[in-house]
């Protein structure tokens, strides 16, 4: 199944890759972005549970 691949850059110099599956829409991408902004990228467990 096709999925969108995202490349995320942080203000800490970290770069991450991720995917959004099940044919998610741009609205879903925007919702994920709002949940990631301002968070510590090193706290992966918190981000995943959020």
ZIDASUL-V150718 format. One record per pair of residues at least 12 apart in sequence whose ideal C-beta (glycine too) atoms are under 6 Angstrom apart, sorted by sequence separation. I is the first residue (numbers start at 1). GAP is how many residues later the second one is. If there is no record, write none. Layout:
i=[I,I]
gap=[GAP,GAP]
//
This chain:
i=[6,5,35,3,4,3,14,10]
gap=[12,14,15,16,16,18,27,31]
//
